[in-house]
C-alpha cells in the first residue's frame, strides 16, 4: 500500500459512524468464533480482561472461559 492509500483507509475508518463501528465489531467477533466453531478463552481478569469480558458479553458473546492466574497462591482458577 502507498502512503496515500493508508491515509485514505484511515480517513474512511475515522469517518465511520458509531453504529457502523459497533455492527462491524459484532459481526467480526461472530465470524471469528462461528467460522471455527470454537469457544473463546480469555486469559487474565485484570482491568483490561474485565473490560474485554464486559464488551464481549455486551455484543452477545457469552460462551467463553476466563482463566485467572492468582500469583500470591501460585494456583490457577478456571471459571466458565
Order of alpha helices (4+ residues) and beta strands (2+ residues): alpha-alpha-beta-alpha-beta-beta
